[in-house]
Amino acid sequence: MKYRSTRGTADQAINSAAAIIQGLAPDGGLYVPVTFPQPTFSLDQLVGLSYQETAKLVLSWFFDDYSDEQLQDSVTAAYGSQFDDAKIVPVTAKTAGNYYMELFHGPTLAFKDLALQVLPQLMTRAVKLQGVDHNIVILTATSGDTGTASMRGFQDVDGTQVIVFYPHGGVSPVQLRQMLTQQGRNLKVVAVEGNFDQAQANVKKIFGDREFGQQLAQAGHQFSSANSMNIGRLIPQIAYYFYTYAQMVAQQTIQLGDQLSFTVPTGNFGDILAGYYAKKLGLPIKKLICASNQNNVLTDFFKTGKYDRNRPFFLTNSPSMDILVSSNLERLLFDAADQDETVVQDLMQQLAQTGAYQISDDMRAQLSDFAAGFASEADIQAEIKRVYETDGYAIDPHTAVASAVAHRYQAEEDGTTPMVVLSTASPYKFPETVLKAITEQPVEPGLKAVNQLNQLLQDTLPAGVRDLFELKERAEVVVEPDEMKQYIQTHL
C-alpha cells in the first residue's frame, strides 16, 4: 500500500509508516491510498470477531508494511482494560427508534479514544520501521475531545511530545478539566484566543512552514499530527462500522447482506469519512447522514454543492462540532474529482482566498451516498429529553445532534432501513446540557453537574470522570493565534 497527497501526484507516494509519521503532507494535502484496498472477505466471517480482531483485520488491509505481530501487539495494547466495556464498542437495542453505537467507553469518554489509543502504537512502530531518530512532536488543534484523547494516548510515550491547542472558552467545563489534569511529562496544552478554525488553520500553517520544519529537524524534532488529518488516526475508525454491523447480525437485528444507515455527528468530517471508506470496502451501507449543529456549513454543502465558511460562527451546546472548515472533506473531494489533484488544489486555493468554493455537477453526482441535516440548540435539548423520556437513555448533545437529524430523516426520507446513530461522547462530558434538557432545573457547572447527573441516572461513574475529582489541574496558558509558533519554539 502506498499513500499520496490529495494535492500531489502518485509518483510522490510513500508507505503507510511514513504517512503516519508525517501526519500532513508537505504540500498541505492529506494522505490517501494510491489504490484503495479491495480485500476478499465475506460478511459472515466478521460475525463473532472481537473488537481487537476486527480492528487488526481492517488495519491489515491498509497498513501492510507492518508485520502481523506488530499489528497484533498494537491492537492488544490499544483495546484493553482502559475501556470500561469488554465489547469496546457496544450497540444498544432499539432505543427511541434507533440503535446507538456507543463510542465513549474509553479513558476520555469520547469516540476519539478508538483511534487515539492505537495511533501511538502505530506511531512508535512506524518510527522503527522508518529508522527515524527525531523526537516526534504531536501538534494538534482540538475542539475539545481530540486534545484529551491525544494526551492520554501519548502520555509518557518515549520519543514523543504533545502540544495541544484549543479555543479559549470554547470547550465544556469537563473537557477543559480533562485536558488540564492529564498526567505526563511530555504533555503541553494551550488555549488560543479565537475559535477552533483559527487554531486549526495556524497548526496547518506551522506544518507547512518548511523553514521552521528545518530548524526543528536540526534540533532533533519532527512534527506529526493526532488530528483525523493523519491517516493513522482515520483508518482505525473504519473498524467500528464493521464491528457494529457484525454485532447487529449476531443479535439478529438484521440479516447478513441487509443494509444499514448511519447518522454521524460531524465537525471535521473524519468519523463519517471512515463510514464512507467502510462502504467502499463492501459494507452494506445505504446512507451516511451528515449531522451538523448550528454551524451547518456541511448541510448546505451537501444540499447545494457550495462550501461557504463566510457565515457567523456559533459557540453551541455541542462544542466539539463548532467548526466551519472541515479538513477531512478534502479526502472526499479527491474521490469525487476522480483523484484529480489539480481539482482539489483549485478548490482548496479558493477556500483559502475567498472562504468558499462550488463543486461541479459531476462531482455532486459522486456524493449520492450522503444525506445531510442539522439541529438547532432547541432541537438538541428536545432530543435529549425525548430519548430520555422514551426509554430512560441519556445521550450527550453531540449524539443528540445526530439523533435529532436521524429522527427527522426517518420521518421524511426513509423510515424502513435500520438506523444506527453514532454516540460519540458520554453524557458525563456535558452534564450541564443533559441535565438542563431532562430536568429543566438550575444546574451548577463542572464537577457539581457531574454529581447531579449521576444522582439522576443512578449508574456507576466512569473511571475517566472519577479521576477528575482527584487530579490537580495545571494552570491554563492562553496565547493569541499569531503566538502559537513562538510558543512551540520556546517550549521545544
N, C-alpha and C positions, 0 to 999 in steps of 0.2 A: 504494500500500500504506500502510495506517495500522496503528498499534500501540496497544493498550490494556493497562492493567494487569490482572493476574489478580484484583485486588481492587477494581478500579474499573469504571466504565461506559464504553460505547463512545463516548459523546459527549465523553469526555475524551481521545480518541485523538490521537496525534501521528505525525509521519512517522518513517521509519527513522533518518535522520540525528540527529534529536532524541533518539530512544530509545537510540541508540548512545552519544551523549554523556552522557545521564543514567545509563545503566547499570541502576540500580534505580529503580523508580517511587517518587514521593514518599510514596505510601501504604504502602510496603513490599512491594508486589507485584512481579511480574516481567512484562516486556512480552511480548505475544504478538500475532500478526496478528489484526486485527478479522475479516477474511475470509481464510481460508487460500488460498494460491495454487492455481490449477488449470491449470498450464501445459499447452500442447499440444505433445507430443513423442512420438516412438516410440523404443523402447529401442535399435533398431539405429542411430539417429543418435548414440548415445553411444559406440558401439564405435569405437575408434581415436582418440578425442579424447585430447589430452594432459591432465595434471592441471590445468594452468593453464586450458585451455579448459573443462574440466568445472566447475571452481570458478567461473569467470566466469559460466557458464550458470546455476548454482544461485543465485549472488548476485543475478543479474538478476531472478530470479523474486520475490525478497523485498525488494530494495533498489532500487526503480525510481525513486527520486528522485536517484540517482547516474546520471551520463551513462555511455554506453558507453565513452567514453575513460577516465573516472575508474575504472571497474571494471577495464578492461584494464590500466591503469597499476598498479592495486593488486595484481592477481594476478601481474603480471610482477615487481614488486618483492618480493612475498612468497615466491614459489616459484622460487628461482633457485639460485645457486651455494652458498647457505648449507645446502642439502640435499646429502647425500653419495651420493644415488642419483638418476639422471636421471628415473626414474619417479615420484619424490617419495614415493609410497606403493606399493611393490611388494607382490605377493601370492605366497606360496610355492606350489610344487607340493604335492601332498598329502603331509603330514608327520605321522607318528604318528597318522593317522586323520582329520586336519583340515587346513584351509587357514588360514594365518596372514597376516593383514593387517598388514604392518609399518609402524607409525605412528611409528617412532623415528629416522628418518633426518635430522631437522632439527638445528639447532645445539645444542639442550639435550637431545637424545636421548629425547624423550618426545612423546606424541601432542599435547600442548598446543601444540607449535610449529605444527601445521597451522592452528590458529586464531589463535595469538598472533603469527605473522608477518604476517598480513593485517589484524588488528584495528587496529594503529597506522596502517596505510594508510587504512582506512575512517574512523578517528577524526579524523585530520588533515584529511581532505576534508570530513567532517561539520562540523567547526568552521568551515570556509569557507562551506559551504552554509548554515549557520545564522547566520553572522555573529557568532559568539561571540568576545568579546575577553578572556575569562578564561583564566588558566592552568589546564589540565586536570590534576587530581591523581588519578592512578590508585591507588585504595585497594583493596588485595586481601589476603584471607586465603588461605593456601596450606597444603595437606597435604604439599607437597614439590615438585611439578613446576610448578604454575601460577606460583609465585613466580619461579623461574629463567626460565621462558619469557616471563613478563611483562617482567622486567627486560631480557632480551635483546631482545625485540621493540621496547620503547620506549626503548632505550638512546640517549641524546642526541637524541631526537626533540624538535624545537623546540616550546615551549609546553606541555610536559608534565613532570610529576614523578611518580615512582612510589614508593609506600610499601607494602612487603610485610611482613605479619605471619605468622609460622609458629610451630608449637608447639615450645617448647624441649625438646630431647631426643627429639622425635617425628618426625624425618626421618632418612634414611640418611646415612652419612658423606659419600658422593659428592654427594648432593643438597645437603647443608649447604655443602660446599666450592664447589659450583657457585654457590650464592647469594652466598657471601661473597667470591667472586672476580669477580663481574660488574663490568665496567668501565662507567662512565658518570657524568657529573656530576649527573645528575638522579635517581639511584637511592638508595633507603634500604631497608634490610632489618632487621627487628626480631624477636627471639624473644619469645614470650609464655609466661609460666609457666602451663601448662594445656594442654588438648588443642585440636585443630583446631576442634571445635564451639564452644568458648568464644571463640576468635579470630574465627570467622565470625559468631557472634552479636553480638559487640561491633562488628564492622565494619558489620553491618546496622543496629545501634542508632545508630551515628555517622551513617550515611547518612540515617536517619530523624529526626535531631536538627535541626529546622528553624532553631532559633535559632543553632546552630553553623554551619549552612549559610549563613545570612545574614551572620554575622560573616566567614566566609571569602570570600563574594562581595564584601563591602566591601573586602577586602584583595586582590581580584583573582583568587580561586581558585574552582574548581568541581570537585566530586567526580565521578569516574566509576569504573567497575569493569572489571577484566580477568577476573574470575571468569565462569564459564559462566552466571551470572545475567544477564550482558549479552547481549542478542540478537545483537550484532555478533560475539560470541565463539561463540555456539551455531550460528548458521546456516552458517558456513563448514565445520563438521564434517559437515554433510549430504553434502558433495561426495564424501568418500572412500567412502561406501556405494555411490553411483552408479558411481564410478570402478572400485571393486573388482568390481562386477557386470560392467561392460563388459570388464575385463581377463579375467575368467574365461570370458566368451563368446569373446573373441578367442583365448584359449588352448584353446578347445574343451573346457573342463572342464564347461561347461553349455551348453544351447541357449537361444536367445532365448525369453523367457517362462517358463523354468524358475524354480522357487522356490529361494531360499537361506534358511538360518537363520544368525543371528549371535549369538555369545555375547560379552558385553561385561563386562569387569571394572568394577565400578560403585561409586563413592563418592558423588559429589554429583549423579549421575543425568543429567549433561549429555550424555555420549557416547552413551548408549543412547537418550536422548530424540531426538538427531539421527537415529538409525536409525528411530525411530518416525515422525518427520517425513518421512524418505525414503519410508517405506511409504505415508504419507498422500499423497505426491506421485505415487505409482504404481509404485514399485519393488517387484518381486515378492518380498517377504519373507514367509516362512511364520511364523517365530517369532523373537522377540527374547528371548534368555535373559539375565536379570539375574544376574550372578555376584558374590557378596559374599564377604568373608573372615569371620573370626570375629565381627566386628561386623555381624551378619547381620539388621539391622533391616528391610532391604528384602525379604529372603527371607520373613520372617514376614508382611510386609505383603501380598505377592502371594499368599501361601497362605491368609491369613485375612481380609484387608481391614482389619486393625488395624495402625496405625503406632504403635509404642511405643518411645520412646527411653529409658524408665526401665529401664535394664539396665546391667550392668557395661561399662565402656569398656576395650577391649583395645588395647595397643600391640603390633602384629604385625610379621611379616617382610614385609608388603605395606603399608607405612605410608601411601601415598597414598590408601588406601581406609579408613583408620581414621577413620570418620565415622559419626555416629549421626543427624545431621539433614541429609537430602539435599535441598538447596534446589530443584533443578530438578524434583523430583517435583510441585511446586505447579503447573507448567505442564500436566502430565499430568492432575492432579486437575481442573483447569479444563476440559479436554476431556471428561473422564469425567462432569462435572457439567453437560454441555451448555452450557458457557460461562456458567454462573450464578455471578456473582462473590460473591453472598451466601453460597453454599455454601462457597466457598473461604475467605471471610472467617471463617466459623464454624469450619471445620476448623483454620485457622492460629491462631485465638484459643485453641482447645482445646489445640493443641500448645504454645503459649506458656505457658498457665496450668497444664496438667496433665502435659505431656510426651507426650500420646497423643491419638489420635482413631480413630474407627471409621467407615469409609465405608459407604454403603448398598449393598444387594444390587444395585440398578440400576446404581450406579457400578462395582461389581465386575464386572458383566457387560460393561462397556465396556473391560475390561483383558485381553481374550482374546488380544491379540497377544503377550502376555508370558508367559514362564515364569521360574522363579527357582530358584536353588540357592546353596549356599555351600561353601567349602573351609576346612578347619582348617589349622593350622600344619603338621601332619604331612602332610595332603593336598598342600599346596603343595610341600613338599620331595620327596614321592614323585612328583609330576607332573613337576617339573623333571628328575628322574632318569629317569623313564620316557621322556620325549620325547627326551632326550639319548641314552639307550642305544638307543632305537629307530631314530633317524635322524641322530644326531650334531648335533642342532639345539639350541642353548642359548636358553632363554626366561627372562625375569625373573620375580620372584614374582607380580606383578600379572597378567601374561599367564598364569602357571601357575594362578592362581585361576580364570580363565575357561576354560582348557584342561581343568582337572580337572572343572569343572561341566559343560562340553560333553561330555566323555567319558562322564560318568555319565548325562547326558540322552540321549545316543545309545544307551546300553545299556538304559535303562529306558523311554524315550518314543518316540524316532524315530531309527532308525539308517539311514534311506534318504535323507533330504534332505541335500544337501551343507551342511557346517557351516563357517562362517568364524569363527575366533577373532580378536578384536581384540588385537593385540600392542602394548601401549600404551607400553612402555619398553624400552630396550636392556638386555641383561643386565649391561652395564658400569656401569649406575647402581646396581646392587645386587649387586656381585660377591661379597660375603661369603655371602649366602644361596645364590646359584647354585653357588659352589664347595663349600659345605658339603653341598648336596644331591647334587652329582655325585661329589665325591671323598671325602666323609666324613672329611677330614683337617683339622687345625688351620688356621685362616685368620686372618691379621692384617688389621685393618680399613683402610678408606680406600684410598689410592693403592697400597699394597703388595698389597692384594687385587686391584686392577685389573691390576697386572703379573702376578700369579699366574694370573688368569683368561685373560689374553692369551697366556701361555705354554701354557695348556691348549688354547685354541681355535686358536692359530696363525693368527690373522687380523690385519687391519690395524686398529689402534686408531682409532676415530672422532675427528675433529678436536676435537669438544667435550670429549673425555676427555683428549686430548694436551695441550690448553691448561691443564688443571688442574695439571699438573706444573710449569708455568712461572709462573702468575699468583700474585700475592701476595694473601693473604686480608686482608680488613678485620676489625677486631675485632668480636666478637659482642656485640650490645647486647641486654639482656634487661629486659623490663618485666612488671609484673603486668597482668592483663586490665583492671582499672579504671584503669590508667595509659596506655592506648592513646590516648585522646582528648588527654590532656595532652601526649604525645609529638608528636602531629600539630600541636597548637597551637605548641609550642616550635620545631619544625623547619620550619614553613611561615612 
